[in-house]
Amino acid sequence: MNRFPILGITMGDPCGIGPEITVKALSNKEIYATCHPLVVGSAKVVEEAIKICESNLKVNIISDVAEAKFIYGTVDVLNQDTVDIASFVRGKVSEMGGKAAYEAIAKVIDLAMQNKIDATITGPLNKEALNLAGYHYSGHTEIYAKLTNTKDYTMMLADGNLRVVHVSTHVSLREACNRCTKERVFKVIKLAEEACKNLGILKPRVAVAGLNPHSGENGLFGTEEIDEIIPAILKAKSIGIDVDGPIPPDTIFSKAQGGIYDIVVAMYHDQGHIPVKLLGFQYDNKTNKWNAVSGVNITLGLPIIRSSVDHGTAFDQAGKGSANEESLINAINYGTLLAK
C-alpha cells in the first residue's frame, strides 16, 4: 500500500467514555504518521468530548470520506445525526446511546465493504443499551458477523506478545462446553494461524488449551479433550500447522507470555479474557483510577478488518475527562498494521 490506510473509528456508546478516549487518542500526533483516522458518529458528541478533555482539537464535519483532511489537529467526523444533545445524559444506559452506537458500527462496516476505508476500529458499546434500541446482539463480534454474512469467525485478544483466540465467547459456561467440538476447535486453530501470519509471524506456534482441569487428566476429569480437542489438533497437524496441546489451562498462558507460543486457543470467554486483562489492566486503589488499560480485541474470519478496545463503556467515568485511551491507541495501531 502506497498510502496511509484509512481507519473508520466508532466512538461506541456516546453515553460512555468512548467519545473522550477517541479525542484523547487523536490528540496523539504519532497516529497521523501511520494512518488516516476518520471518526464515524455524532459530530456534536465529539465537540462536547473535546471540551471535556480540554483539548485544542478542531472538528471537520463531513458527509463523505473524500471530504476528510486527515491533518493532525483536526478530527474528521463523518457525521451521523443520532444524538439529541438537549436530552443526552452521560453515564446512563439509554436507547438513544444504543441506537447511535449501532448505526455507527453499521456505517463503518458498509464503508469497509465498499472499500472506501481500509479498516474499522470500534469503541466500547453497552449491550443493554444496544438491546433497548432493538438490536438484539451480544456484542460487536456478532454484529460484524451478521452484517458481513460471516459464518466462521472468532475473537482474538492481544496485549503485547500474548494473543488469545476463543472457541466460544458470549454464551453460558454450560453452552460453551457444548461448543467445544472437533469441527469448531479445528476452525479456530486455522484462524489463529492465519491471524499470526497476517501480523507478520511467518511460522506461527499455536497452543491449544484444555477445557477441563489438567486438560482432563486422560479422562479422569472429563473426556472433551479425548473426544473433541485432540482430534482437532491432530487434524490441524495433518495440514501442516505447528500446533501443540491440549495444554492445562493453568499453565498455557504463562508459557505463551514467556515466548514458547505465538497464540493460544482458549475454549471459552473467561478462560481467554482473564489472563489478557490481568496483564493489561492495572488498577490503583489509592487513586481509584486505571493506570493502564491496554490490549486489543480483533475479530478474525471477517472479509474486513476490525479491531477494538478491550474494555467497556465505563459509565462511571463518563464526562470526567479521566478515561485512559491506551487500549484505543493499541486498537488503532493493530488496525493500521493489518491494513498494510
N, C-alpha and C positions, 0 to 999 in steps of 0.2 A: 504494500500500500504506500503510495507516494504522498499521501496527505494524512493529516491527523484524523483519526476516527471520530465521527460524530456520536456522542452518547446522549441518549434521551433519558433524563433523570426525573423520576416522580418524587414528590415530597411525602408520599404516603398519606396517612390521615392528617388533614390540616389542623385538627384539634390537638395533635400531639407535638412531639419535638421535631418531626420531620422538616418543617419549613426552616427552623432555626439551624439544624445541623447542615441543611443544604446551603444556607447563606454562609455559615462558617467554613464549610468545605470549599466553596467557590471563592472565598477570600484568600485561598492559598494559591499564590501565583504559579507554583510549580505544576499545578494541574493543567494550566493553559499551555504549558511547554510540551505536553504529550498528547492532548486530546482537545476536542471541541465540545464542551458541555452545553446541553440545552435542557432547560427545565420545562416540564410539561405540567400545567396546573394553573391555579388561580394567581394572576399577577398581583392582585390586591393582598393576598396572603403573603406573598414574597415580600412585598413592600412593608407590610407590618412586621415581618420577621427581621428585616434589615434594621428597623427602628429598635426592636427589642435587643438585638445583638450589638447595637450602637456601631453599625458598620457604615462605611463610606461607599458601599456598592450602589450602582445605579441599575435601573431596570429598563430593558429594551423589550417592549411588548410587541410580539409578532403574531402573525396568523399562518405563517408558512415557514418551513425550515430554511428556505432560500433567503429569508429576510434577516437571519441571525448574523451578528457581527463577530462573535467568538473572540472578543477582546477582553483581556483581564481588566477588571474594574466595573464591567457591565455584565449583568446577568440577563441572558436572553431567555425570555419566558414565552413559550407557545401557549397563549392564554386560553384558559377554559373558564367560562363564567359560571362556576359551580358553587361558589360560596357567597352567601349574603353576609357581608361584614357586619351589618346592623344587628343581626341575630346570632352571629358567630360567637361561640363560647369555647375558649381553650380548656383543655384538661378534662373534658367530659365526653362520654360516648354519645354519638348523635347519628341520626340517619343522614344528615347533610354531610358529615365527615366521611361516612362510609361510601356515600354516593360519589363524592368528589374523588376519593381515593380510587374507586373502581374505574371511573371514567378516565382518569389519568393513565391507569395501567392499560386499559383498552386502547387508548390513543397511542402510547409508545409501542405497543405490540403491533398495531396497524402500521405505524411508520416503519418499523423494522421489517415487517413482512413485505412492505413495498420498496425496501432497500433505500429509504430516504434517510435512515440513520443506521449506524453500524452496530450499536449495542444498546441494551436497555439497563438502567440502574434504578433499583426501586428502594424508596424509603419505607419506614415501618407503617404497617396498617393495623387496624384493630378488627379482629374477627367478629366481635359482637356488633360493632358499628356497620360492618360490611353486610351482615345478615339483616340488621334493622332496615338497611336500604334495599333489601330484596335480593341480594346477591349471595346465594347460599353455597359458599365455598369455605373450605377450612384454611385457606391461605393463598399467598401469591402463586405457589407452585401449581396448585390445581387450576387457578385462573389461566395461567400460561398454557398449561396442557390443553385445556378446553378451547381456548381461542386460537391456538396453533394446530389443533387437531392432532396432538401428540399422544401416543399410547404408551411408549416405553420411555420413561423419564425417571429421574431421581434427584434428590437434593444432595449437594456437596457443601460441607462446611470447611473452611480453611482458615488457619491462623499460622502465619509463618510457614514452616515446613510440615505442619500437621494438617493432613487432608483426610476428610471422612465423608463417605457416601453412605446412603441409607437404603436398606431393602424395603422398609416401610417408615412412614412418618406420622401423619396426623390421624391415627386410629387408636383404638383401645389396645392395651397390652395383650389382652386375650386375642384380639383380631390380628395383632402384629405377629403372634406365634403362628397363626393360620397362614399368614402370607409368606412365611419362610419356606417357599417351595423351591425345588431344584431349578425350575424354569426362571423364577424371579431372581434368585441368587446369581445364576449364570448371567442373566442380562445386566445386573448391576455390576458384576465383575468386569464385563466388557465395557460398560460405560465408564467405569473407574479408570481402566487402562487408557481409553480414548481421551479422557479428560487430561490425564497426565501428559500424554503426547501433545495435546493442544497447548499445554503450558510449557512445552519445550523439553520435557523429560523423555529422552529417546528410548530408554529401556526401563519402563516403569516396573517397580516391585510392588505387587499388590498383596495385602494381607487381609484375610477374612476372619472376622470374629465368630466365635461360637455363640449360640443363643443361650445355652444353659450354663450354670456354674461349672468351671473346669472343662468347658466345651463338652459337657455331658458325661465325662469320665467313662468312655466306652459303653454308654447306655445306662450307667448307674443313675444318672440324674436327668435322664431324658434321651430320646432317640432321634431328635430332629437333626443332629449332626450326622448320624449314620444314614438316616433315610433321605435327607434332602441336601444338606450343606456339602458334605464330602463328595457326593456325585456331581454337584455343580462345579466344585473345584477341579475335579478330575476332567470334566468336560472342557473347562477353560484351559487347563494344561494341554489338552489334546490339540488345541488350535494355536498353541504357542505362547500363551500368556504366562508370564512369570508370576505365579500366584502361590501363596502359602497359607495353610490353615486346615481346619479351624483352630484358631489360637484362643486360649482362655481370655475372656473379655477384661479380666482384671490386670492383665499384663500387656495386652496388644498395643495399647496407646502409648505406653512408656517406650516400647520398642520402636514404634513409628516416630515418636518425638526424638528418639535417640539416633535416628537415621537409618535404621535397618530396612524400613519400608517407605515407599513414597506415598501410599494411600491406604486407608483402611476401609473395608466394607463392614459397616455396622448393621445389625439385624433390626433395630428399632430406634425410634426417636431419641429417647433419653440416653440409650447406650452410646450414641454418637454425639449428642449435643453436650452432655455434661463435661467430657474431657476438653472439648474445644473451648467452651465458655469458662471453664476453670482456668485455662491457660490465658485467655484473652481479656476476661473481665476482672477488674481489680477494684474492690470497694473499700473506701476509707471510712471506718465507723466514726472517727473523730470529726471529720468534716461533713459526713453524710453525703458524700459525693463519690461518683465513679472516677477514679484516677485514670483508668484505661478501659475502653470498650472497643476492643479490636476484634478482628475476624470478619469473614465474609460468607455469604450464602450464595451459591451458584446452582442454577437448575441445569442439569445435564440431559441430553437427549432431544432438546428443542431444535427447531430449524433456525432459531435466532439466539443471540447471546443475552443472557440475563444474569446479572449479579446484584446482590442486595446487602444491606446492613444485616447484621446478625443479632438484632435486638428489637424490642418492641417500641410502642409509641410513648412510653414513659409519661403518661398524662400528668403525673405529679410534678414533673419538671417543666411542663409546657409554659411558655411565656416568661420564664425567668432568665433566659439567655445563658444558662449554665450547662446545657447539654453538651456531651462530648461527641465530636464529629469524626473521631478516628475510624470507626467502622465504615462510615460512608466514604471516606477517603480511600480506605482499602478496597471497597467495592468498585470505586471509580478506577483505581489502578488495575484491578483484575479485569474489569471490562475493557480497558484500553489494551491490556496485554492480549486478551483473547481475540480482539478485533483486528490485531495487526497481522 
